[in-house]
């Protein structure tokens, strides 16, 4: 492992530990006796509805990737794209792997097409489409949290994240996406799909929040989601563990939730998304293990990490 990669890896695990300690401190200050009552007041079916919405959102992520891949005639079927998206989530969120879920998607597509550059670019572009959606949703953050002064941290986060992305990687990405830029109509429709894929997550979070008695609208949930999304892009904590939860607690307390309500929202959404990721372990039982083991050896040594993917 190169020294820089090793250093970044250890710093992320250290950041994860510190973030989890911070989360433990925040939770320790709360009235835990209020948690059972809050859970009991949630209407029956709230968590099931949210879980199904998360499943739908994950499937739409697969549709988005399929649309991106087919734009340049990469051999990917819709069912395969959805399957590998679930497998990707499983590898990212469940397995103690340093490969990353997107490496699984890239390896699956590249092994079939033998076009590593386009396979890598498809995963990068897929992620950047979601980032573009989140940036375009920043007015909802302004409306929810009261102006530019409170939104500065979001753009500071984006600036810090960009510093971890080398200029060479941006240049390589620009060249690799030339085929997509020749089809602006296709890119525009992919952006629309990216917007559509975010909505089930908004609905799921809003459903749980309302079930816990938090007085928020869907637009406020989207505004909070923009901030938490960009915060978790920082290479500080693995999968945003701890960091995401502390961010959500602070955001929803600012929106009128009690600390106990906000904590239950942060933890329950994490648990539900984790269980949805478990479906990836069933999606391709004969294939995903081989890809996880073989992807690092088969990938080119240069440019084989698709940005700081969330």
N, C-alpha and C positions, 0 to 999 in steps of 0.2 A: 504494500500500500504506500503511495507517495507520502512524504512527510506532511505536506499541506492537507491532504485528505485525512490523514490520521489525526492531525491536530484539530481539524474541523469536527471530526467525528467525536473526539473526546470532549471538546468544548460543548457540543450539543448535548451529550449525556450529562455533563456537569450542569448545563443550563436546565435540563429536564429535572434533575434532582432539586435544584434551587427553586424552580417553579412549583414543584410538588410540595416542597416545604412551605412555600408562601401560601399555597392553597390550603394546606393543613392548618396553618396559622389562622387564615381567614375563617375557615370552618369552625375552628376551636372557639372563636369569639361569639358563636351563635347559640341560639336556644334550640338545641336539638329536639327538645320535647315537642316543639311545634311541628316537626316534620310529619309524624304520623297523621295529625289532624289535617294538614295540608293535602297529603296524599289521599286521605279518606274523602275529602270534599270534591276531588276531581271526578267528573261524571264517568260512568262506566263506558269503556270503549275509547277514551281519549288517547291512551298510550298505543292501543292497537291501530287507531286511525293514523297516528303520527308515524308508527312503524311502517305501515303500508305506504304512506307518503314518502318516507325515506327510500323504500324499495323502488317506488316509481321514479324518484329523482335519480337514483343510481342507474336505472334502466335508461333514462333519458340521457345521462352522461354517455352511455354506450352508443345511443343513437347519434349524438353529437360527434363522437369520434368516428363512427362509421361514415358520416357525411363528409368529414374532413378527409378521410382516407380515400373515399371513392372519388373525390374531386380530382385526384391525380392518378386514378385508375389502379390504386393499390388493391390487391386481391383480398377483400375482407367482406364477409357476409354479415348482415345485420345481426343475426342470432349470435354469431361468433363475437362481434364487437360488444354486445351486451354481456355475453359470458365472460369475456376477458376483462371487462370493466369490473365485474364482481370479483374475479380472481385477483385483479390488481388491488382492489380495496382490501381483500383478505391478506395479501402479502404485506401491504403497507401497515395495516392496523392490528394484525393478529400475530404474524410471524416475527420473531426477533431477527429480522433480516436487514443487512446493510445494502441490499440491492435496490429496494424501493419498488413499489407497485408498478410504476410507469416503465421500469426496465422490463417487467414481464410482458406488458403490452407491446413494447418495442420489439422484444425478442420474438414474440409470437408472430408479429407481422413481418419482421425482417427475415425470419427463417423461411416463411412461405414465399416472399417476393424476391429475396436476395437483394434488397435495396435498403441498406442500412441507413443511408442518409435521409431518404424520404420517410422511413419508418420513425426515425428519431424526430424529424421535423414535424411529423403528424402529431406526435404526442406533445411536443412543445407548443405547436399552434393550438391544439385542443385546450391546453392549460391557459394559454394567453387569451383565448376567446373568453374563458370564464373570468379572467382578470379584467378584461375589457368591460364585461357586463358589470362587474362590481364597481369599476370606476364610473361607469355611466349611471350607476345607482347612488352615487355619492350625494346628489341632492336630497335623497331620502334621509341620509345621515344629517345633513344640515337642518332639515325640517324637524327631525326628532330631537336633536341635541342642542339646537339653539345657536346656530351661527358658525362663522368661520373660525373663531378662536378655539372652539372645541374640536374642530375638524383638522386643525393643523397637525396633530399627532398622526392622523391617518396618512397624510402626505409625507410626513417625516419618516414614517414606517416604510412607505414605498421607496423613498430615497435611500434609506439604509439597506433595504433588500436589494436595490439595484447595484449597490457597491459590491455585493457578493457575486455579481454576474459579470464575467470578464468581457472586455470589448471584443476579443477574438470570438467569443461564443455568440455575441450578438451579430457579428459580421457573418459567421458561418450560418447562423439561422436565417439571415437576410437572403443569402444566396440559395439556401435550401428551400425557401418558401417562394421562389420565383414562379413556380408553376401555379401556385394558389393565387398569386397577385394578378396573374393573367385572367383570372376568372372572378372578377369582383362581385358578380351576382351570386355566385356560389358562396363566397365569403360572407356576404350580407345575410344569406339564408342561414349559414352556420351560426352567425351572431344571433339571429332570431332563435335558433334552437338552443343556444347557450342561455339565453334569457329564459326560455321555457323550462330548461332543466333546473334553474334556480328556484322556480316557484314552488315545487313540492317541498323543498326544504324550508321555505318561508312558512308555508301552510303548516308543516309539522311542528315547527317551533312555536308558532302562534297558537296552535291547538293546545299544546302542553301548557303554555303560559296562561292562557285563558282558563284552562282547567285548574290551574293552581291559584287562580284568583288575581293574576297580574293584569292590571288595566291597560293593555297595550293594543294598538292596531297593527294590521299587517304591514303597513308602511313603516311603522316604528321598528317592527321586527326586522324588516329588510335593512333599515338604516343601521341597526345594531350589528346585523350580520356582515355588513360591509367592513365595519371596523374590526370585528373579530377575525374575519377572513384575512385581512392584510396583516394583522398582528401575528397570526399563525404562520405566515409566509417567512417570517424572520427565522434564520437558522440558529435559534436559541434553544428550542426545545423539540424533542422528537415527537412528531405528530401534534405539536402544540399542547402536550400533556401539561396540565397545571396552568400554563400560560393562558390557554383558551378559556379555562373555567374561571380564573380570576378576572379576566377581561369581561366575560359575560356577566359575572356577578356585579361588577362595577357599573356596567352599562345599564343593566335592568334596575338596579337600585336608583340610578339617575332617572329612570323612566317611571318610578313610583312603586317598584316592588320592595317588599321587605327583604332583608338579607337572606332569610330562610327561604322565601319563595325563589329568589334569584339563584340560590345555591342548588335547590332541587331542580330548577330548570337546566342549569349548566350540567349537572351530573346525569340527569335523566336523558338529555339529548345525547350525551357522550355514550351512555350505555346502549341506547337504541341504535345509534349509528354503528357501534361495535357489533351488535347482534346482526345487523344487516350485512356487515362485512363477513360474518361467519358463513353466509350463504355462498361466498366465493369458494369456500373449501369443498362445496358440493357441486359447483358449477362445472368443473373440469377435472374430476378425480384422477384421470389417467394422464393428464398433460401438465398441470401446473408445477408439479414437483420437479420434473425434468427441466423445465424452463428456469426455475429458480436456481437449480444447481449449475446449469450450463450457460446461462446468459452472460456472466462476467467473462468467461473464457472466449465466447464467440464474438463479443462486442469489440469494436476497434478501440485502441488505447486512447485515441485523441477524441475529445468531444463526446464522451459516452455518458455524460450525466446531463439530463435534460433540465437544466436550471435548478433553482430551489423550488421544487414542486411541493405544493401543499398536500 
